[in-house]
Amino acid sequence: MKRTSFISRMIAVTLICTMLCSTAYAAGEVDTAANYLVEHGIFVGDGNGNLNLDQGLTRAELAVILTRLDYLSTPGGLEEWNNGGQVYFSDPANQINTFTDIPAWAAPFIEYCYQRSLMVGVGDNRFDPNGKVNPQMAATVMLRYCGIRDTDWNYQTSVSKAQSVGIAPADGMDGAIVLRG
């Protein structure tokens, strides 16, 4: 798959950070941003269509968001993912991870992010799909998404690195978890 341009990736990552960091946004801004994500097929909500913006973002949900963002920039868009990508990354013959704890619905998204080296497991062949995303995880993923190699940063310093390169806000990245809203 053709990788997105650096500018496109920066915009997408900035959008992720702006949308997901647990900073104090006005309710109208959160609703506007959430509506944008829904309109573009990045957020779809739960089985009842609820976006649950006040709940913590899970690792599986982050994998879904990253995958959909990437496929928005392909010629076929999300239709390409729905018609081919999900099938490809669901096929056990095309999987390279050894995670034993991922639900079937999340498997193609997690596999895609794993193969792109955007997200990795937590050890012992586990991904922890229901684990909540914290600021360090979010910053690490954003840096990887932008292709910023971990030569001068690590998990513990990922937030400050993301802030220094301008893909994370200067404040609001200090909470325990990242909210969906």
URHUPE-V923805 format. One record per residue. RES is the residue in three letters. PHI is phi in degrees with one decimal (none if undefined). OMEGA is omega as a letter, one per 30 degrees, with the letter a starting at -180 (none if undefined). Layout:
BEGIN
RES:PHI:OMEGA  RES:PHI:OMEGA
END
This chain:
BEGIN
MET:none:l  LYS:-69.7:l  ARG:-77.6:l  THR:-70.1:l  SER:-68.5:a  PHE:-59.3:a  ILE:-62.7:l  SER:-61.0:l  ARG:-64.0:l  MET:-62.3:l  ILE:-63.1:a  ALA:-63.4:a  VAL:-67.7:l  THR:-61.1:l  LEU:-61.3:l  ILE:-57.6:a  CYS:-62.2:a  THR:-61.2:a  MET:-76.3:a  LEU:-105.0:a  CYS:-67.6:a  SER:-85.2:l  THR:-94.8:a  ALA:-89.0:l  TYR:-92.5:l  ALA:-65.7:a  ALA:-55.8:a  GLY:-62.8:l  GLU:-66.9:l  VAL:-63.7:l  ASP:-63.0:l  THR:-62.2:l  ALA:-65.2:l  ALA:-61.8:l  ASN:-61.6:l  TYR:-60.2:a  LEU:-65.7:l  VAL:-66.9:a  GLU:-59.4:a  HIS:-96.6:l  GLY:78.1:a  ILE:-82.7:l  PHE:-109.1:l  VAL:-125.2:l  GLY:83.0:a  ASP:-82.5:a  GLY:-58.5:l  ASN:-101.2:a  GLY:85.0:l  ASN:-75.9:a  LEU:-83.1:l  ASN:50.7:a  LEU:-65.6:a  ASP:-91.8:l  GLN:-101.7:l  GLY:-68.8:l  LEU:-75.3:l  THR:-93.4:l  ARG:-62.8:l  ALA:-65.2:l  GLU:-64.0:l  LEU:-62.9:l  ALA:-62.1:l  VAL:-63.1:a  ILE:-60.3:a  LEU:-61.7:a  THR:-63.9:a  ARG:-64.0:l  LEU:-60.6:l  ASP:-62.8:a  TYR:-73.2:l  LEU:-62.5:a  SER:-91.4:l  THR:-86.7:l  PRO:-55.8:a  GLY:-88.5:l  GLY:60.7:a  LEU:-65.7:l  GLU:-62.1:l  GLU:-61.8:l  TRP:-65.2:a  ASN:-63.3:a  ASN:-90.5:a  GLY:-139.5:a  GLY:-60.8:a  GLN:-61.6:l  VAL:-64.9:a  TYR:-60.3:a  PHE:-78.6:l  SER:-87.0:a  ASP:-70.7:a  PRO:-53.9:l  ALA:-68.3:a  ASN:-103.2:a  GLN:-95.4:l  ILE:-116.1:l  ASN:-83.9:l  THR:-122.7:a  PHE:-66.7:a  THR:-105.9:a  ASP:-123.4:a  ILE:-99.6:l  PRO:-73.0:a  ALA:-57.4:a  TRP:-62.7:a  ALA:-95.0:a  ALA:-53.9:a  PRO:-65.9:l  PHE:-69.2:l  ILE:-65.9:l  GLU:-62.1:l  TYR:-58.5:a  CYS:-67.0:l  TYR:-67.0:a  GLN:-67.3:l  ARG:-83.6:a  SER:61.7:l  LEU:-87.5:a  MET:-137.0:l  VAL:-127.3:a  GLY:-78.7:a  VAL:-108.0:a  GLY:110.7:l  ASP:53.7:l  ASN:58.7:a  ARG:-115.6:l  PHE:-105.3:a  ASP:60.1:a  PRO:-61.7:a  ASN:-93.2:l  GLY:-65.4:a  LYS:-79.1:l  VAL:-77.3:l  ASN:-105.8:a  PRO:-57.0:l  GLN:-64.2:l  MET:-62.5:a  ALA:-60.3:a  ALA:-66.0:l  THR:-59.8:a  VAL:-64.8:l  MET:-61.7:l  LEU:-63.3:l  ARG:-63.9:a  TYR:-59.6:l  CYS:-82.9:l  GLY:77.4:l  ILE:-87.7:a  ARG:-65.7:a  ASP:-85.8:l  THR:-86.1:l  ASP:-128.0:l  TRP:-151.6:l  ASN:-142.1:a  TYR:-55.3:a  GLN:-68.0:a  THR:-105.1:a  SER:-62.8:a  VAL:-64.6:a  SER:-65.0:l  LYS:-66.0:l  ALA:-62.1:l  GLN:-67.2:a  SER:-68.3:l  VAL:-94.7:l  GLY:84.1:l  ILE:-107.4:l  ALA:-137.7:l  PRO:-66.1:a  ALA:-65.2:l  ASP:-134.6:l  GLY:92.5:l  MET:-110.2:a  ASP:-115.8:l  GLY:-77.5:l  ALA:-78.3:a  ILE:-137.7:l  VAL:-97.9:l  LEU:-85.7:l  ARG:-64.7:a  GLY:-95.9:none
END
